[in-house]
Amino acid sequence: MLLKKQKAQKILNKAGITIDGSNDFDIQIHNEKLYERVFFGGSLALGEAYMDDWWDAEQLDGFFYKILSERLSEKFSLTW
């Protein structure tokens, strides 16, 4: 699980997002199984995991703005 978390942080660094960071747009993880779920299920899994309360961000619009503006899905083999 740690390797998936490290891979996720490396990807999110491109957008200036820190896992469990202190910025309003940083993702807060509530379930460590999130990484595997998103790596295998992409953006749909990210949305479903949010609905299941596996993660949150105080400023969701800021989180998604950063992800989309960096076009992370185009740079990496993920859909988020």
C-alpha positions in Angstrom: 0.0 0.0 0.0 2.9 2.4 0.8 4.2 2.2 -2.8 0.8 3.1 -4.2 0.6 6.1 -1.8 4.1 7.2 -2.8 3.2 6.9 -6.5 0.0 8.9 -5.8 1.9 11.6 -4.0 4.5 11.8 -6.9 1.6 12.3 -9.3 -0.2 14.8 -7.1 3.0 16.8 -6.6 2.7 17.9 -10.3 -0.5 19.7 -9.3 0.9 21.0 -6.0 -1.4 18.8 -4.0 -0.2 17.1 -0.8 -1.8 14.0 0.7 -3.1 14.9 4.1 -1.6 18.4 3.6 -2.6 21.6 5.3 -3.8 23.5 2.2 -7.6 23.8 1.7 -7.2 22.0 -1.7 -5.1 19.1 -0.3 -6.6 15.7 -0.3 -7.4 14.2 3.1 -7.4 10.4 3.1 -9.8 8.5 5.3 -9.3 5.0 3.9 -5.9 3.8 2.8 -7.5 1.5 0.2 -8.2 4.6 -1.9 -4.9 4.4 -3.8 -5.6 0.9 -5.2 -9.2 1.7 -5.9 -8.3 4.8 -7.9 -5.3 3.3 -9.7 -7.6 0.5 -11.0 -10.8 2.4 -11.4 -9.7 5.9 -12.5 -11.8 9.0 -12.1 -15.1 7.1 -11.6 -13.5 5.3 -8.7 -12.2 8.6 -7.3 -15.8 10.0 -7.3 -17.3 6.8 -5.8 -14.6 6.8 -3.1 -15.5 10.4 -2.3 -19.2 9.4 -1.9 -18.1 6.5 0.3 -16.2 9.0 2.5 -12.8 7.5 1.7 -11.3 11.0 1.1 -12.2 14.6 1.2 -10.8 18.1 0.5 -11.9 21.2 2.3 -11.9 23.0 -1.1 -13.1 20.5 -3.6 -13.2 23.0 -6.4 -9.6 23.9 -5.8 -8.6 20.2 -5.7 -10.2 19.5 -9.0 -9.0 22.7 -10.6 -5.4 21.8 -9.8 -5.8 18.2 -11.1 -7.6 19.3 -14.3 -5.4 22.3 -15.0 -2.3 20.0 -14.8 -4.0 17.5 -17.1 -2.8 14.7 -14.9 -4.9 12.1 -16.8 -3.0 12.9 -20.0 0.5 12.8 -18.4 0.1 9.6 -16.5 -1.5 6.2 -17.0 -4.5 7.2 -14.8 -7.8 8.8 -15.5 -7.6 11.3 -12.6 
